[in-house]
């Protein structure tokens, strides 16, 4: 593939802020967009050659043949576009984003890939452009890139599975989107500096989300107290030195789900030279007493998205909630630095009246 930018591309990222910022809070102003809930994707096209690359630079092309065809039909012949892959569900007039159906699209069997591409077809939401024709446009201000993207996609048919995301410079409208679009499965708003170039791998944008979430690596599980199935999953994050540290656990699974997890995770169980399961143990606390803290070790290959309320030092303060598996994420990307933390607040201010 011959494009005017270096490959692979590391997508520009966003850092969390507690509310929709004012448009004049950064030099040059801000533009606001809906925050889509799907797989981040860099779409590369050079003639008939099309590649889909995930946020972690993993190839997604084979899993979405319908989007490869759509890119050939609707995108410029030579381009690199920053986008989101989504799947919708529900009857006409009451549709919403369907993460579960989207995550099921990552499957090793080609027959299943082809079947799901017809049963749960994906769509592409475009929101930035990095290259067009012979031009690398990453150095242009976002406002100029947005105009190029609008021009490049100006002839999209209404029923095309490729869309141009909405944008506004009106903060009040962005706040309205934040509230209203949640009902359709979107998870917030993104604010982009209009004067900024495209900054690969940098948290140069701002995101306003409805809840704090994080991606973590599953490092083990404990057997349920009944003796049947997985009682809790143990998760970890990589510290600044690249060491995977335990940060908390996920529990509250149903009886059926506990047994399913045993089967799903069986291939990740670490064994010794004699084929015996390798176990570890977490540190005892004053709350654990004589409780068995041992757990079954797993190879750190599965990423899970969790919902949490606070962090206390490097760990989740309470048991976290399971949201979904993230097959599109590289475990090494699950660093402590990527975790959204609440904005600092003075405890004295809580007590004052």
Helices and strands as residue ranges (DSSP letters): E 13-16, E 30-34, E 39-46, E 49-54, G 61-63, H 65-74, E 78-89, E 96-97, H 99-103, H 110-119, E 122-132, E 135-136, H 142-152, E 162-164, H 171-180, G 181-184, E 188-193, E 203-209, E 213-223, E 230-238, E 244-250, H 255-265, G 266-268, E 279-281, E 294-297, E 303-307, E 311-312, E 315-316, E 321-325, G 331-333, G 336-338, H 347-351
